[in-house]
Amino acid sequence: MKTIIDKYFHLICIGMGIIIISIIMINGYFNNKKILKAPKYTIALIISDWHHKNTNGIGVDYEYFVNKKRFLSTINLDLKKNDKYLLIFDSLQPKNNTLLETYKVDKIFNAPDNGWLLSELPIKVDTVKIKNTVLGN
């Protein structure tokens, strides 16, 4: 038995890696689908310059607030520090979010503490474009 494991160890490792990556991707897809079931919107502020790698990953860090609670995330885009973008989040689990980089917010808007519903948004948006962005299409 030991010789079989030794002989195929590299294939076992590759197979386990593929399984783990698949589970992570499937979990992310379903978390994004949940965003669309109970969506709300708020403003996200880019709080860092683009970085190659830190504890959060590669890209820029952003923050947003829901019910006065601060949420932090990272997106792999090269956006300017202090710029603001529209963000969609799951109203039941606000940590599940997608930054909508096509909707840069230049005007000063004060988002409600619990976010906007789609019908309350102060800017016009394309719901199909948002759905495609959230689902990664």
C-alpha positions in Angstrom: 0.0 0.0 0.0 2.8 2.4 0.9 4.5 2.0 -2.4 1.3 2.8 -4.3 1.0 6.1 -2.3 4.6 6.9 -2.9 4.3 6.1 -6.6 1.2 8.3 -7.1 1.8 10.9 -4.4 2.1 13.8 -6.9 -1.2 12.8 -8.6 -2.9 12.5 -5.3 -1.7 16.0 -4.4 -2.9 17.5 -7.7 -6.2 15.8 -7.4 -6.7 17.1 -3.8 -5.7 20.6 -5.1 -8.3 20.5 -7.8 -11.0 19.3 -5.4 -10.2 22.1 -2.9 -10.2 24.8 -5.6 -13.5 23.5 -7.0 -15.1 23.7 -3.6 -13.9 27.3 -3.1 -15.2 28.3 -6.5 -18.6 26.6 -6.0 -18.9 28.2 -2.5 -18.1 31.7 -3.9 -20.7 31.2 -6.7 -23.4 30.3 -4.3 -22.5 33.2 -1.9 -22.8 35.6 -4.9 -26.2 34.1 -5.9 -27.3 34.9 -2.3 -26.4 38.5 -2.8 -29.1 38.7 -5.6 -31.8 37.2 -3.3 -31.8 40.0 -0.8 -29.7 42.8 -2.3 -29.0 46.2 -0.9 -26.5 48.9 -2.1 -24.1 51.2 -0.4 -20.9 53.1 -1.2 -17.5 51.5 -0.9 -14.3 53.6 -0.4 -11.0 52.4 -1.8 -8.6 52.7 1.2 -5.3 51.4 -0.3 -3.1 51.7 -3.3 -2.8 48.6 -5.4 -0.6 46.0 -3.6 1.0 42.9 -4.8 0.2 40.9 -1.7 -0.7 41.4 1.9 -2.9 39.3 4.2 -6.0 40.2 2.2 -4.6 39.3 -1.2 -3.7 41.1 -4.5 -5.4 44.3 -5.6 -6.8 47.2 -3.6 -8.6 47.2 -0.3 -12.0 48.8 0.2 -14.3 49.5 3.1 -18.1 49.9 3.5 -20.4 50.3 6.4 -23.7 48.6 7.1 -25.6 49.4 10.2 -22.5 51.3 11.5 -20.4 48.1 11.2 -17.3 48.4 9.1 -16.5 45.7 6.5 -13.2 45.3 4.7 -12.5 43.5 1.5 -10.0 43.3 -1.4 -10.6 43.3 -5.1 -8.1 42.5 -7.8 -8.5 45.7 -9.8 -6.2 48.7 -10.1 -8.4 51.5 -8.7 -7.4 54.8 -7.2 -7.2 55.2 -3.4 -10.0 57.4 -2.1 -12.3 56.8 -5.0 -15.9 55.6 -4.2 -17.9 52.9 -6.0 -21.3 51.5 -5.7 -21.4 48.2 -3.9 -24.1 45.5 -3.8 -24.3 43.3 -0.7 -26.4 40.6 0.8 -28.7 42.3 3.3 -28.9 39.1 5.4 -25.1 38.6 5.4 -23.5 42.0 4.6 -20.0 40.5 4.4 -21.1 38.9 1.1 -20.6 41.8 -1.4 -19.5 42.7 -4.9 -17.9 46.0 -5.8 -19.5 47.5 -8.9 -16.4 49.1 -10.5 -18.5 50.4 -13.5 -20.4 52.6 -11.1 -17.9 55.1 -9.8 -19.6 57.6 -7.4 -18.4 61.1 -8.0 -21.2 62.9 -6.1 -21.5 63.0 -2.4 -24.2 60.6 -1.3 -24.9 59.6 2.2 -26.0 56.0 2.1 -28.6 54.9 4.7 -27.1 52.9 7.6 -28.8 49.7 6.3 -28.2 50.5 2.6 -30.4 51.3 -0.4 -33.0 49.1 -2.1 -32.7 49.1 -5.9 -35.7 51.5 -6.1 -34.1 53.9 -3.7 -30.7 54.3 -5.5 -29.8 57.9 -6.2 -28.1 56.9 -9.5 -29.4 55.0 -12.5 -28.1 51.4 -12.9 -28.4 48.6 -15.3 -29.7 45.6 -13.4 -28.6 43.1 -16.0 -25.0 44.5 -15.9 -25.1 44.2 -12.1 -26.3 40.6 -12.1 -23.6 39.7 -14.6 -21.0 41.4 -12.5 -22.1 39.6 -9.3 -22.2 36.2 -11.0 -18.9 36.8 -12.7 -20.3 36.6 -16.3 
